[in-house]
Amino acid sequence: MKRNFLYILALTFVLGLSQCGYMGHNSKDIGGFEVEADKVWGDKKAPARQLAQKYEDDATGKTAERIEKIRTKLYPK
């Protein structure tokens, strides 16, 4: 009985030590993001860069229509 009590006490002690400062070690100061970073956000006054991409038109013309529908949905004017 005394031996079991010592095992439980030792286990509690070890678990207690392993939890010391646990939440304090997992922190890193990320800092803020740059609101004006053109590399991340692009030029806000210019149209989207994706609009500069041009695709070849197929014989039926349905591809161009579909692309235009997607562009107007994603980038409304």
Secondary structure, 3 states (H helix, E strand, C coil): CHHHHHHHHHHHHHHHHHCCCHHHHCCCCCCCCCCCCHHHHCCCCCCCHHHHCCCCCCCCCHHHHHHHHHHHHHCCC
